[in-house]
Amino acid sequence: MRMSLVLASGAGYETFSPDALPSTLRTVRKTSVYLTEVQAERLARLSKQQRRPQAEIIRDAIAAYAAPRPEERRFSLDGVVVGDGATIADVDEDELLRGFGE
């Protein structure tokens, strides 16, 4: 079964084969984004300056914002320290301050 896409244009409707569409249109999902007037103007200005579609700028911004993070690094300190396991919180305050200010 051959599919076609009908797009509205100023003069009526035009029919396109999906194969004739840019690859971007075949791989993305349409969505709506609500922007403030300032954001919309900034996006339009960026689009014009960079000669790129607004959707591409938004996709790139999302990719940069939500870039995959490197795998969580885990450090093991087991066996690195020798002692009885006591912490500095277990040491008397007077003993900690001994020698300061002398």
C-alpha positions in Angstrom: 0.0 0.0 0.0 1.4 3.4 -1.0 0.8 6.3 1.3 0.7 9.9 0.5 0.7 13.1 2.6 -1.6 16.0 1.9 -0.4 19.4 2.9 -2.4 22.6 2.9 -0.8 25.4 0.9 -2.0 28.9 0.0 -3.4 27.8 -3.3 -5.1 24.6 -2.0 -3.8 21.2 -1.2 -0.7 19.4 -2.5 0.0 15.7 -2.3 3.5 14.3 -1.5 4.9 10.9 -1.3 6.6 10.3 2.1 9.7 9.5 0.2 9.8 13.0 -1.1 9.9 14.5 2.4 13.2 15.5 4.1 14.4 12.7 6.3 13.9 14.9 9.4 10.1 14.9 8.8 10.0 11.1 8.6 11.9 10.7 12.0 10.4 13.3 14.3 7.1 13.7 16.1 5.2 16.9 16.0 4.5 18.7 19.2 3.5 22.2 20.4 5.6 24.4 22.5 4.2 27.5 24.3 6.7 30.3 24.5 6.5 33.8 25.9 6.6 36.7 23.5 10.2 37.3 24.4 11.2 33.7 23.9 9.4 33.5 20.6 11.1 36.6 19.3 14.5 35.3 20.5 13.9 31.9 18.7 12.9 33.7 15.5 16.0 35.9 15.7 18.2 32.8 16.3 16.6 31.0 13.4 17.1 33.9 11.0 20.7 34.6 12.2 21.7 30.9 11.9 19.6 30.2 8.9 18.1 27.1 10.6 14.5 26.1 11.3 13.2 27.0 14.7 12.4 23.3 15.3 16.0 22.4 14.7 17.2 25.0 17.2 14.7 23.7 19.8 15.8 20.0 19.2 19.5 21.0 19.6 18.7 23.0 22.8 16.9 20.0 24.3 19.7 17.6 23.3 22.3 20.0 25.0 20.1 20.4 28.1 19.4 16.7 28.5 22.7 15.4 27.2 23.4 11.8 28.4 25.5 11.9 31.5 28.5 9.7 32.0 27.8 6.6 34.0 27.8 7.3 37.8 31.3 6.9 39.2 31.6 4.8 42.3 34.5 5.0 44.6 35.3 2.4 47.1 37.2 3.5 50.2 37.0 0.1 51.9 40.3 -0.8 53.3 42.0 2.5 52.5 42.0 3.8 56.0 43.5 2.0 59.0 42.0 2.6 62.4 39.2 1.6 64.8 36.5 3.2 62.7 35.9 6.2 65.0 35.0 9.5 63.4 36.0 13.0 64.2 32.6 13.4 65.7 33.6 10.9 68.4 36.6 13.1 69.5 36.1 15.5 72.5 35.9 19.1 71.4 38.7 20.2 73.9 41.0 17.7 72.4 40.3 18.9 68.9 41.0 22.5 69.9 44.2 21.7 71.9 47.1 23.6 70.4 45.1 26.2 68.5 45.9 29.8 69.4 49.0 29.0 71.4 
